[in-house]
Amino acid sequence: MTNFSQADEAGYFGRFGGAYLPPHLVEPIAEVKAAYAEARNDPAFMEEYAHLLKAYVGRPSLLHFAENLTLHLGGAKVYLKREDLNHTGSHKINHCLGEGLLARRMGKKKLIAETGAGQHGVALATAAALLGLECEIHMGAIDVAKQHPNVVRMQLLGAKVVEVTDGGASLKEAVDSAFNTYARDFEDTFFGIGSVVGPDPYPSMVRDFQAVVGREARAQILEAEGRLPDAVAACVGGGSNAMGLFTAFLDDEDVALYGVEPAGRGVGVLGEHAATMTTGTDGVLHGMATKVIQTPEGEPAPVHSIASGLDYPGVGPQHAFLNEVGRVTYVSATDVECLDAFQLLCRTEGIIPALESSHAVAHAIRLAPSMPKDGVVLINLSGRGDKDVDYVAEVLASR
């Protein structure tokens, strides 16, 4: 049986992953790897982490049967894993608390990270405030404008928000900026990467902290339906919410797994989408070997998505591996499909989803009607859409 979940000792999932680092970062990243290997086997560390998930985050998050949406689609039952109900409003708090606890264990004084939609930044700032750490968040200028409420939240929580104006001024540039700052100040600083991306051990570590989503969802759907779902869907940018959900079902061959990428304005034009699995080629980005959307010159290309958290030209290496071995099917949804799904969920279920999560909802809208009525589709609703409502209103008005 293929080992879908574990990287090898060098951090590779098949041929994807590893740690491609400048010489001065080899030692600090190795320090993180050693510290995490020790912490994950320390019952006291894991007990404190589990306690915070329950007592602070509010886990387990609910599994909601979307009855009205199911009736509207006329096919399979649709269930939503409600990560939007977590403290801070998304799945990001799951790994941010883990990273914050690890940073404190290592004696670090400061957390630094990138953010796109701002949800990771808010969650990391929250963890820093709770655990008594400083926090610095790098965010592209485009996203600062789109996600202003989350900028205010980060600042209220005590974080320093660095607006990045280089290049496309979006998530990729924010990652670059944060890495450059970390390289100058790693002795007292922990890099809290926001997805299952980056050099080993981050893809595995963030996935492990997010795996609670899948463990809960699996138990909840078995209780609700007496069986596993036929299909599971989650949006994919870097891919942390998807890996968190997928991990519990990877060995269940009868469960179809769908990662939904942003097709933006259409995948036919470079710079108009961020569908890495559809158009990406092998490359190295932010310390990992993975699939990358690249220019003809081999540089990371400009990308676009209506959802700031998916606006990334790469993808987590485990996703690239799961695509290559055929265990997960990667599809895409356009900005228009995303907006339509956003509005439909609002009006049928009274739930305002994040634009990122709306990509997964969009695929379920396509999928469910073609399935039998006793079928089951499970969607990871990775975040709430409060952060997006002003931007969505502008976009809809411009239509």
DRENDO-1510 file (C-alpha; in Angstrom, 1 decimal, always signed):
<recs>
REC; n; res; u; v; w
REC; 1; MET; +0.0; +0.0; +0.0 .
REC; 2; THR; +1.3; +3.5; -0.9 .
REC; 3; ASN; +2.3; +5.5; +2.1 .
REC; 4; PHE; +0.2; +8.7; +1.5 .
REC; 5; SER; +1.0; +10.5; +4.8 .
REC; 6; GLN; +4.6; +10.3; +5.8 .
REC; 7; ALA; +7.6; +12.1; +4.3 .
REC; 8; ASP; +11.0; +10.3; +4.3 .
REC; 9; GLU; +13.8; +11.4; +6.6 .
REC; 10; ALA; +14.8; +14.2; +4.2 .
REC; 11; GLY; +11.2; +15.5; +4.1 .
REC; 12; TYR; +10.2; +14.2; +0.7 .
REC; 13; PHE; +6.8; +12.9; -0.4 .
REC; 14; GLY; +8.0; +11.0; -3.5 .
REC; 15; ARG; +10.0; +13.6; -5.4 .
REC; 16; PHE; +8.4; +16.6; -3.8 .
REC; 17; GLY; +9.4; +18.4; -0.6 .
REC; 18; GLY; +12.8; +18.5; +1.0 .
REC; 19; ALA; +14.5; +21.6; +2.3 .
REC; 20; TYR; +16.1; +24.0; -0.2 .
REC; 21; LEU; +17.7; +26.6; +1.9 .
REC; 22; PRO; +20.5; +29.2; +1.9 .
REC; 23; PRO; +23.4; +28.1; +4.1 .
REC; 24; HIS; +22.6; +30.5; +6.9 .
REC; 25; LEU; +19.1; +29.0; +7.3 .
REC; 26; VAL; +20.1; +25.3; +7.4 .
REC; 27; GLU; +20.9; +25.3; +11.1 .
REC; 28; PRO; +17.8; +27.2; +12.3 .
REC; 29; ILE; +15.4; +25.1; +10.2 .
REC; 30; ALA; +17.1; +21.9; +11.5 .
REC; 31; GLU; +16.6; +23.3; +15.0 .
REC; 32; VAL; +12.8; +23.6; +14.3 .
REC; 33; LYS; +12.8; +20.0; +12.9 .
REC; 34; ALA; +14.5; +18.6; +16.0 .
REC; 35; ALA; +12.3; +20.5; +18.4 .
REC; 36; TYR; +9.1; +19.4; +16.7 .
REC; 37; ALA; +10.3; +15.8; +16.6 .
REC; 38; GLU; +10.8; +16.0; +20.3 .
REC; 39; ALA; +7.7; +17.9; +21.1 .
REC; 40; ARG; +5.3; +15.7; +19.2 .
REC; 41; ASN; +6.5; +12.7; +21.3 .
REC; 42; ASP; +6.1; +14.6; +24.6 .
REC; 43; PRO; +2.8; +13.8; +26.2 .
REC; 44; ALA; +2.8; +17.1; +28.2 .
REC; 45; PHE; +3.2; +19.2; +25.0 .
REC; 46; MET; +0.5; +17.3; +23.2 .
REC; 47; GLU; -1.8; +17.5; +26.2 .
REC; 48; GLU; -1.4; +21.3; +26.5 .
REC; 49; TYR; -2.1; +21.6; +22.7 .
REC; 50; ALA; -5.2; +19.4; +23.0 .
REC; 51; HIS; -6.4; +21.4; +26.0 .
REC; 52; LEU; -6.1; +24.7; +24.1 .
REC; 53; LEU; -8.0; +23.3; +21.1 .
REC; 54; LYS; -10.9; +22.4; +23.4 .
REC; 55; ALA; -10.9; +25.1; +25.9 .
REC; 56; TYR; -9.7; +28.1; +23.8 .
REC; 57; VAL; -10.6; +27.3; +20.2 .
REC; 58; GLY; -13.9; +25.6; +20.9 .
REC; 59; ARG; -13.2; +22.2; +19.3 .
REC; 60; PRO; -14.6; +20.0; +18.2 .
REC; 61; SER; -16.1; +22.2; +15.4 .
REC; 62; LEU; -19.6; +21.3; +14.3 .
REC; 63; LEU; -20.5; +19.1; +11.4 .
REC; 64; HIS; -23.6; +20.7; +9.8 .
REC; 65; PHE; -26.1; +18.9; +7.5 .
REC; 66; ALA; -26.8; +21.5; +4.8 .
REC; 67; GLU; -30.4; +20.4; +4.3 .
REC; 68; ASN; -31.6; +23.4; +2.3 .
REC; 69; LEU; -28.6; +23.3; +0.0 .
REC; 70; THR; -29.1; +19.6; -0.4 .
REC; 71; LEU; -32.7; +20.1; -1.4 .
REC; 72; HIS; -31.7; +22.9; -3.8 .
REC; 73; LEU; -29.2; +20.7; -5.5 .
REC; 74; GLY; -31.5; +17.7; -5.7 .
REC; 75; GLY; -28.8; +15.1; -5.2 .
REC; 76; ALA; -26.4; +13.9; -2.6 .
REC; 77; LYS; -26.5; +15.1; +1.0 .
REC; 78; VAL; -24.1; +17.9; +1.6 .
REC; 79; TYR; -22.3; +18.3; +5.0 .
REC; 80; LEU; -20.2; +21.2; +6.1 .
REC; 81; LYS; -17.3; +20.9; +8.5 .
REC; 82; ARG; -17.7; +24.2; +10.3 .
REC; 83; GLU; -14.1; +25.4; +10.8 .
REC; 84; ASP; -15.5; +28.9; +10.4 .
REC; 85; LEU; -16.9; +28.6; +13.9 .
REC; 86; ASN; -13.4; +28.3; +15.5 .
REC; 87; HIS; -12.1; +31.1; +17.6 .
REC; 88; THR; -10.6; +33.6; +15.1 .
REC; 89; GLY; -12.9; +32.3; +12.3 .
REC; 90; SER; -10.9; +29.7; +10.4 .
REC; 91; HIS; -8.9; +26.5; +10.6 .
REC; 92; LYS; -5.7; +28.5; +10.9 .
REC; 93; ILE; -5.8; +28.7; +14.7 .
REC; 94; ASN; -5.2; +24.9; +14.8 .
REC; 95; HIS; -1.6; +25.1; +13.6 .
REC; 96; CYS; -0.9; +28.6; +14.9 .
REC; 97; LEU; -1.4; +27.4; +18.5 .
REC; 98; GLY; +0.9; +24.4; +17.8 .
REC; 99; GLU; +3.6; +26.6; +16.3 .
REC; 100; GLY; +3.3; +29.1; +19.1 .
REC; 101; LEU; +3.7; +26.4; +21.8 .
REC; 102; LEU; +6.7; +25.1; +19.9 .
REC; 103; ALA; +8.2; +28.5; +19.7 .
REC; 104; ARG; +7.8; +29.1; +23.4 .
REC; 105; ARG; +9.3; +25.6; +24.1 .
REC; 106; MET; +12.3; +26.6; +22.0 .
REC; 107; GLY; +12.8; +29.8; +24.0 .
REC; 108; LYS; +11.9; +32.1; +21.1 .
REC; 109; LYS; +10.5; +35.5; +21.8 .
REC; 110; LYS; +8.8; +36.4; +18.5 .
REC; 111; LEU; +6.6; +34.8; +15.9 .
REC; 112; ILE; +6.9; +36.0; +12.3 .
REC; 113; ALA; +4.8; +34.9; +9.3 .
REC; 114; GLU; +3.1; +35.8; +6.0 .
REC; 115; THR; -0.6; +36.1; +5.4 .
REC; 116; GLY; -2.9; +36.5; +2.4 .
REC; 117; ALA; -6.5; +36.7; +3.4 .
REC; 118; GLY; -5.4; +37.7; +6.9 .
REC; 119; GLN; -6.8; +34.6; +8.7 .
REC; 120; HIS; -3.4; +33.1; +9.3 .
REC; 121; GLY; -2.1; +36.5; +10.5 .
REC; 122; VAL; -5.0; +36.9; +12.9 .
REC; 123; ALA; -4.6; +33.4; +14.2 .
REC; 124; LEU; -0.9; +33.8; +14.8 .
REC; 125; ALA; -1.3; +37.1; +16.4 .
REC; 126; THR; -3.9; +35.5; +18.7 .
REC; 127; ALA; -1.6; +32.7; +19.6 .
REC; 128; ALA; +1.2; +35.2; +20.3 .
REC; 129; ALA; -1.0; +37.3; +22.6 .
REC; 130; LEU; -2.1; +34.2; +24.5 .
REC; 131; LEU; +1.4; +32.8; +24.9 .
REC; 132; GLY; +3.2; +36.0; +25.6 .
REC; 133; LEU; +5.1; +36.3; +22.4 .
REC; 134; GLU; +5.8; +39.2; +20.0 .
REC; 135; CYS; +4.3; +38.9; +16.5 .
REC; 136; GLU; +5.1; +40.4; +13.1 .
REC; 137; ILE; +3.0; +39.7; +10.0 .
REC; 138; HIS; +3.9; +40.4; +6.4 .
REC; 139; MET; +1.0; +41.0; +4.0 .
REC; 140; GLY; +0.9; +42.1; +0.4 .
REC; 141; ALA; -0.4; +45.6; -0.3 .
REC; 142; ILE; -3.2; +44.3; -2.4 .
REC; 143; ASP; -4.4; +42.1; +0.4 .
REC; 144; VAL; -4.0; +44.8; +3.0 .
REC; 145; ALA; -6.6; +46.8; +1.0 .
REC; 146; LYS; -8.9; +43.8; +0.3 .
REC; 147; GLN; -8.8; +42.5; +3.9 .
REC; 148; HIS; -8.6; +45.6; +6.0 .
REC; 149; PRO; -10.8; +44.3; +8.9 .
REC; 150; ASN; -8.2; +41.5; +9.4 .
REC; 151; VAL; -5.4; +44.1; +9.4 .
REC; 152; VAL; -7.2; +45.9; +12.2 .
REC; 153; ARG; -7.7; +42.7; +14.1 .
REC; 154; MET; -4.0; +41.8; +13.9 .
REC; 155; GLN; -3.0; +45.3; +15.1 .
REC; 156; LEU; -5.5; +45.1; +18.0 .
REC; 157; LEU; -4.0; +41.8; +19.0 .
REC; 158; GLY; -0.6; +43.5; +19.3 .
REC; 159; ALA; +1.0; +42.4; +16.0 .
REC; 160; LYS; +3.1; +44.6; +13.8 .
REC; 161; VAL; +1.7; +44.4; +10.2 .
REC; 162; VAL; +4.3; +44.9; +7.5 .
REC; 163; GLU; +2.8; +46.0; +4.1 .
REC; 164; VAL; +4.7; +44.5; +1.2 .
REC; 165; THR; +4.7; +46.5; -2.0 .
REC; 166; ASP; +7.3; +44.5; -4.0 .
REC; 167; GLY; +6.3; +42.7; -7.3 .
REC; 168; GLY; +2.7; +41.6; -7.3 .
REC; 169; ALA; +2.2; +42.8; -3.7 .
REC; 170; SER; +0.3; +39.6; -2.8 .
REC; 171; LEU; +0.9; +36.3; -0.9 .
REC; 172; LYS; +4.0; +35.2; -2.7 .
REC; 173; GLU; +5.8; +38.5; -2.0 .
REC; 174; ALA; +4.6; +38.4; +1.6 .
REC; 175; VAL; +6.3; +35.0; +2.0 .
REC; 176; ASP; +9.5; +36.4; +0.4 .
REC; 177; SER; +9.5; +39.4; +2.7 .
REC; 178; ALA; +8.8; +37.4; +5.9 .
REC; 179; PHE; +11.6; +34.8; +5.0 .
REC; 180; ASN; +14.1; +37.6; +4.4 .
REC; 181; THR; +13.3; +39.2; +7.7 .
REC; 182; TYR; +13.5; +35.8; +9.5 .
REC; 183; ALA; +16.9; +35.2; +7.9 .
REC; 184; ARG; +18.2; +38.3; +9.6 .
REC; 185; ASP; +16.7; +37.6; +13.1 .
REC; 186; PHE; +16.3; +33.8; +13.5 .
REC; 187; GLU; +18.0; +33.5; +16.9 .
REC; 188; ASP; +15.0; +34.9; +18.8 .
REC; 189; THR; +12.3; +34.4; +16.1 .
REC; 190; PHE; +10.2; +31.4; +15.1 .
REC; 191; PHE; +8.8; +31.4; +11.5 .
REC; 192; GLY; +5.1; +30.4; +11.8 .
REC; 193; ILE; +4.5; +29.3; +8.2 .
REC; 194; GLY; +0.8; +29.5; +7.4 .
REC; 195; SER; +0.2; +26.3; +5.3 .
REC; 196; VAL; +1.6; +22.9; +4.4 .
REC; 197; VAL; +4.4; +24.6; +2.4 .
REC; 198; GLY; +8.0; +25.6; +2.8 .
REC; 199; PRO; +11.1; +23.5; +3.8 .
REC; 200; ASP; +10.8; +20.3; +5.8 .
REC; 201; PRO; +9.5; +20.0; +8.6 .
REC; 202; TYR; +6.8; +22.6; +7.9 .
REC; 203; PRO; +4.6; +20.6; +5.4 .
REC; 204; SER; +4.4; +17.7; +7.8 .
REC; 205; MET; +4.2; +19.8; +11.0 .
REC; 206; VAL; +1.4; +22.0; +9.8 .
REC; 207; ARG; -0.5; +19.0; +8.5 .
REC; 208; ASP; -0.2; +17.2; +11.8 .
REC; 209; PHE; -1.6; +20.2; +13.7 .
REC; 210; GLN; -4.4; +20.4; +11.1 .
REC; 211; ALA; -5.2; +16.7; +11.2 .
REC; 212; VAL; -7.7; +17.3; +14.0 .
REC; 213; VAL; -10.1; +18.5; +11.4 .
REC; 214; GLY; -10.2; +15.1; +9.6 .
REC; 215; ARG; -10.2; +13.1; +12.7 .
REC; 216; GLU; -13.3; +14.9; +14.0 .
REC; 217; ALA; -15.0; +14.9; +10.6 .
REC; 218; ARG; -14.5; +11.2; +10.2 .
REC; 219; ALA; -16.1; +10.4; +13.6 .
REC; 220; GLN; -18.9; +12.9; +13.1 .
REC; 221; ILE; -19.9; +11.6; +9.6 .
REC; 222; LEU; -19.9; +8.0; +10.9 .
REC; 223; GLU; -22.2; +9.1; +13.7 .
REC; 224; ALA; -24.5; +11.0; +11.4 .
REC; 225; GLU; -24.7; +8.6; +8.5 .
REC; 226; GLY; -23.3; +5.3; +9.8 .
REC; 227; ARG; -20.8; +5.3; +6.9 .
REC; 228; LEU; -18.0; +7.3; +5.3 .
REC; 229; PRO; -18.8; +10.1; +2.7 .
REC; 230; ASP; -18.6; +9.3; -1.0 .
REC; 231; ALA; -16.8; +12.5; -1.7 .
REC; 232; VAL; -14.7; +15.0; +0.3 .
REC; 233; ALA; -13.8; +18.5; -1.0 .
REC; 234; ALA; -11.6; +21.4; +0.3 .
REC; 235; CYS; -10.1; +24.4; -1.3 .
REC; 236; VAL; -6.4; +24.4; -2.1 .
REC; 237; GLY; -3.9; +27.3; -2.2 .
REC; 238; GLY; -1.0; +26.1; -0.2 .
REC; 239; GLY; -3.3; +23.5; +1.1 .
REC; 240; SER; -3.4; +23.3; +4.9 .
REC; 241; ASN; -7.2; +23.0; +5.4 .
REC; 242; ALA; -7.4; +20.3; +2.7 .
REC; 243; MET; -4.5; +18.3; +4.1 .
REC; 244; GLY; -6.1; +18.5; +7.5 .
REC; 245; LEU; -9.3; +17.0; +6.2 .
REC; 246; PHE; -7.9; +14.6; +3.7 .
REC; 247; THR; -5.4; +12.9; +6.1 .
REC; 248; ALA; -8.2; +11.0; +7.8 .
REC; 249; PHE; -9.5; +9.5; +4.6 .
REC; 250; LEU; -6.3; +8.9; +2.5 .
REC; 251; ASP; -6.4; +5.1; +3.1 .
REC; 252; ASP; -10.2; +4.8; +2.3 .
REC; 253; GLU; -10.2; +4.0; -1.4 .
REC; 254; ASP; -13.9; +4.4; -1.7 .
REC; 255; VAL; -13.8; +8.0; -0.6 .
REC; 256; ALA; -13.1; +10.4; -3.5 .
REC; 257; LEU; -11.0; +13.4; -2.5 .
REC; 258; TYR; -11.2; +16.7; -4.3 .
REC; 259; GLY; -8.8; +19.6; -4.0 .
REC; 260; VAL; -10.4; +22.7; -5.5 .
REC; 261; GLU; -8.0; +25.4; -6.8 .
REC; 262; PRO; -8.7; +28.9; -8.0 .
REC; 263; ALA; -9.3; +29.2; -11.7 .
REC; 264; GLY; -9.6; +32.9; -11.3 .
REC; 265; ARG; -10.6; +34.6; -14.5 .
REC; 266; GLY; -9.7; +31.5; -16.5 .
REC; 267; VAL; -6.8; +29.1; -16.6 .
REC; 268; GLY; -5.9; +29.9; -20.2 .
REC; 269; VAL; -3.9; +33.0; -19.5 .
REC; 270; LEU; -0.9; +33.2; -17.3 .
REC; 271; GLY; -1.5; +35.7; -14.4 .
REC; 272; GLU; -5.3; +35.2; -14.4 .
REC; 273; HIS; -5.5; +32.2; -12.1 .
REC; 274; ALA; -3.7; +30.2; -9.4 .
REC; 275; ALA; -4.5; +26.7; -10.5 .
REC; 276; THR; -1.1; +25.2; -9.8 .
REC; 277; MET; -2.0; +21.5; -10.4 .
REC; 278; THR; -3.6; +22.3; -13.7 .
REC; 279; THR; -0.8; +24.4; -15.2 .
REC; 280; GLY; +2.2; +24.2; -12.9 .
REC; 281; THR; +5.5; +22.5; -13.6 .
REC; 282; ASP; +8.2; +21.1; -11.4 .
REC; 283; GLY; +10.1; +23.8; -9.6 .
REC; 284; VAL; +11.5; +25.0; -6.3 .
REC; 285; LEU; +9.7; +27.7; -4.3 .
REC; 286; HIS; +10.1; +28.9; -0.7 .
REC; 287; GLY; +12.4; +26.0; +0.3 .
REC; 288; MET; +10.5; +23.1; -1.3 .
REC; 289; ALA; +10.4; +21.1; -4.5 .
REC; 290; THR; +6.8; +21.2; -5.7 .
REC; 291; LYS; +4.6; +22.2; -8.6 .
REC; 292; VAL; +4.9; +25.9; -9.4 .
REC; 293; ILE; +3.2; +28.2; -11.9 .
REC; 294; GLN; +6.2; +29.6; -13.7 .
REC; 295; THR; +7.0; +32.1; -16.4 .
REC; 296; PRO; +8.8; +30.9; -19.6 .
REC; 297; GLU; +12.0; +32.1; -17.9 .
REC; 298; GLY; +11.4; +29.7; -15.0 .
REC; 299; GLU; +10.4; +32.4; -12.4 .
REC; 300; PRO; +7.3; +32.1; -10.2 .
REC; 301; ALA; +4.5; +33.7; -12.3 .
REC; 302; PRO; +2.0; +36.4; -11.2 .
REC; 303; VAL; -1.2; +34.7; -10.1 .
REC; 304; HIS; -4.8; +35.8; -9.4 .
REC; 305; SER; -7.7; +34.7; -7.3 .
REC; 306; ILE; -10.7; +36.5; -5.9 .
REC; 307; ALA; -9.7; +34.7; -2.6 .
REC; 308; SER; -6.5; +36.3; -1.2 .
REC; 309; GLY; -5.7; +33.1; +0.8 .
REC; 310; LEU; -5.4; +31.1; -2.5 .
REC; 311; ASP; -3.4; +33.6; -4.4 .
REC; 312; TYR; -0.2; +31.6; -4.4 .
REC; 313; PRO; +1.9; +30.2; -7.4 .
REC; 314; GLY; +2.8; +26.9; -5.6 .
REC; 315; VAL; +1.3; +24.2; -3.5 .
REC; 316; GLY; +2.2; +22.0; -0.6 .
REC; 317; PRO; +4.6; +19.1; -1.6 .
REC; 318; GLN; +2.3; +16.5; -0.2 .
REC; 319; HIS; -0.5; +17.7; -2.5 .
REC; 320; ALA; +1.9; +17.5; -5.5 .
REC; 321; PHE; +2.6; +13.9; -4.5 .
REC; 322; LEU; -1.1; +13.0; -4.0 .
REC; 323; ASN; -1.8; +14.4; -7.4 .
REC; 324; GLU; +1.0; +12.4; -9.0 .
REC; 325; VAL; -0.1; +9.1; -7.5 .
REC; 326; GLY; -3.7; +9.8; -8.3 .
REC; 327; ARG; -5.1; +9.6; -4.7 .
REC; 328; VAL; -6.6; +13.2; -4.9 .
REC; 329; THR; -8.3; +14.7; -7.9 .
REC; 330; TYR; -7.5; +18.4; -8.3 .
REC; 331; VAL; -10.1; +20.6; -10.0 .
REC; 332; SER; -10.7; +24.3; -10.1 .
REC; 333; ALA; -13.4; +26.9; -9.8 .
REC; 334; THR; -13.5; +30.3; -11.3 .
REC; 335; ASP; -14.1; +33.6; -9.5 .
REC; 336; VAL; -17.6; +33.7; -10.9 .
REC; 337; GLU; -18.4; +30.2; -9.7 .
REC; 338; CYS; -16.9; +31.1; -6.3 .
REC; 339; LEU; -19.1; +34.2; -6.0 .
REC; 340; ASP; -22.2; +32.2; -7.0 .
REC; 341; ALA; -21.4; +29.5; -4.4 .
REC; 342; PHE; -20.8; +32.2; -1.8 .
REC; 343; GLN; -24.2; +33.8; -2.4 .
REC; 344; LEU; -26.0; +30.4; -2.6 .
REC; 345; LEU; -24.7; +29.2; +0.7 .
REC; 346; CYS; -25.7; +32.6; +2.3 .
REC; 347; ARG; -29.2; +32.3; +1.0 .
REC; 348; THR; -29.9; +28.6; +1.6 .
REC; 349; GLU; -28.1; +28.0; +4.9 .
REC; 350; GLY; -27.7; +31.4; +6.5 .
REC; 351; ILE; -23.9; +30.9; +6.5 .
REC; 352; ILE; -21.5; +33.4; +5.1 .
REC; 353; PRO; -18.4; +31.5; +3.9 .
REC; 354; ALA; -14.9; +32.7; +3.2 .
REC; 355; LEU; -14.2; +33.2; -0.5 .
REC; 356; GLU; -11.5; +30.5; -0.1 .
REC; 357; SER; -14.0; +28.0; +1.2 .
REC; 358; SER; -16.5; +29.0; -1.5 .
REC; 359; HIS; -14.3; +27.3; -4.0 .
REC; 360; ALA; -15.0; +24.0; -2.3 .
REC; 361; VAL; -18.7; +24.8; -2.1 .
REC; 362; ALA; -18.6; +25.5; -5.9 .
REC; 363; HIS; -17.3; +22.1; -6.6 .
REC; 364; ALA; -19.9; +20.5; -4.4 .
REC; 365; ILE; -22.6; +22.4; -6.3 .
REC; 366; ARG; -21.3; +20.8; -9.5 .
REC; 367; LEU; -20.8; +17.3; -8.0 .
REC; 368; ALA; -23.9; +16.7; -5.8 .
REC; 369; PRO; -26.6; +16.8; -8.4 .
REC; 370; SER; -25.0; +14.0; -10.4 .
REC; 371; MET; -24.9; +11.7; -7.4 .
REC; 372; PRO; -27.7; +9.6; -5.9 .
REC; 373; LYS; -29.8; +11.0; -3.2 .
REC; 374; ASP; -28.4; +8.6; -0.6 .
REC; 375; GLY; -24.8; +9.8; -1.5 .
REC; 376; VAL; -22.8; +12.0; +0.9 .
REC; 377; VAL; -20.5; +15.0; +0.1 .
REC; 378; LEU; -18.4; +16.5; +2.9 .
REC; 379; ILE; -17.0; +20.0; +2.4 .
REC; 380; ASN; -14.5; +21.7; +4.6 .
REC; 381; LEU; -15.9; +25.2; +5.3 .
REC; 382; SER; -12.4; +26.4; +6.2 .
REC; 383; GLY; -13.3; +30.0; +7.2 .
REC; 384; ARG; -16.0; +32.5; +7.7 .
REC; 385; GLY; -16.7; +35.3; +5.2 .
REC; 386; ASP; -16.9; +38.4; +7.5 .
REC; 387; LYS; -13.5; +39.5; +6.1 .
REC; 388; ASP; -14.9; +39.3; +2.6 .
REC; 389; VAL; -18.3; +41.0; +2.7 .
REC; 390; ASP; -17.2; +44.5; +1.8 .
REC; 391; TYR; -15.0; +43.3; -1.1 .
REC; 392; VAL; -17.8; +41.0; -2.4 .
REC; 393; ALA; -20.3; +43.9; -2.2 .
REC; 394; GLU; -17.9; +46.0; -4.4 .
REC; 395; VAL; -17.5; +43.1; -6.9 .
REC; 396; LEU; -21.2; +42.4; -7.1 .
REC; 397; ALA; -22.0; +46.1; -7.6 .
REC; 398; SER; -19.4; +46.4; -10.4 .
REC; 399; ARG; -21.3; +43.6; -12.2 .
</recs>
